[in-house]
Amino acid sequence: MQKLREFLENRQISVYFATVVLAAAIAMFVPGTTVLGAGVNPAIALMLFVTFLQVPLVDLGRAFICAKFFAALLITNFVMVPLLVALLVQFLPPDPMVFLGVLLVLLTPCIDYVVAFSHLGRANARLLLAATPALLIVQMLLLPIYLGLFLGKDATSLVQLGPFVHAFVWLIAVPLVLAGLVQFWAIRTRAGEWVFTRLGLLPVPATALVLFVVIAAVVPQLQSAINVVLQVIPIYIAFAAIAPFLGWLVGRLFRLDVPAGRAIAFSAGTRNSLVVLPLALAVPGAIPVLPAIVVTQTLVELISELIYIRLIPKLTQS
């Protein structure tokens, strides 16, 4: 069982890219894949459940105990990144829907495959993994506030509280509580340990499932939103180039060790597009613009991660 888990973890990047290519090919040649959109939320809930399951409850406080790391993580993602986003969105057309899509994806730090990429980039992935539940909760609480600040009066018509509450309950609270219960069960009984061990095989397949469902459901919509896609790609490229450097600077400011500083850089550059997609889909009149904007960022980011895993270790060598 352990060998199978290591096999999946060691090849997860290849699995993700193969999944994206397969999903895109199916979406282009098989009609009707947009119906898979109904499976986005359940797939994301499963992914987050098995992600949280990787964080032992006894380790959950690590990110808080390491106060410098947690402070650097929060300042990077919720102060420095929003300032960068505020600058970048000035180059977007004055369309509230386009603004909303870019804001949704760039203001929310990743909590899933960033751990895998940071591990490949010789960062402290364990510390970053321990911070993921808190990072997800903080972004869901702050995102409505940031959207209100950036969008002004347009926020009232575009952003509704209901989807955020729904996402918090079903994508954060329920998976986190279930993960805690399974861990407790595993400690107390052999049956629980057996289940826990098998569930430990699912993080890579679950993330691949989300990628497949999202890409297959949204790619058919990209053609009708091609003008918007072309407008946001330069913004995403600029963000991918600048954000990790900001994270590195904050890590230096807090005098973090090299692996922890790398983790901050990876977190700054990696966004939570898969998790915020349900929020985008809940916006009235979202299709096809918002899903296209969100998924385009995912595609740009996956390519950027291949650069990060080579560049960030060099940038932060001791």
C-alpha angles and dihedrals in degrees: 000000000000091000091053091050091050090048091055094044094049092051101035096111090056089046092053095048092045089050092052092049092047093047092048092049092050091047092053097047105029117066122224101031090134087082087074086075088086088066096054097092097046091046092050091047090053092047093051092045093056090041091055089045089065090062109080111220089235088058096045091091094053093093090051094044089052090062095176093055094046092047091049091048093051096044092048096049101034103032111022098036094048089051090052091047090050088058097044097049089061086077093057124096113263094262115131092207092054090045090051094051094050092044093050093056102035097046094055120077118218120256103180126043092019085082091059095046093045090052090054088048091056094249127142093270093168092060091046091049091052089054096050100093092050091043092053093048093048093050093050090051095046100038096078089050093051092046089053091051095047100039101036113186091000089066092072094059097038105035120059126187095223098073091049092052090046091049092047093051101041102028100037116014099040097044091045094050092045091050090052092049093050091050090051090048091050091054093050104041141029091229089056091049090051092052092044092052093051093046087054087072093062108072095085096040091044093052090046089051091054091049091049095048094045096046095043092049098045107034092077087059095053095080093058090049097041095125091056092045091055090050095053100042094079089050091052092047092050091048092049090052098046107032099068090050090054089051090050090051092051090048090053091047091055091044093235119174116260099263092047091048090052090052090055090050092051092047091051093053100041120077136199099241096142093055098044094049092089088054090052092049090052093061113102110254092009097138124120101000104052098043089048091051093048097046092045088060090052091054093047090046096052089056090046091053090062087058093044095056089058102035105039095059089053093046092053103037114145 
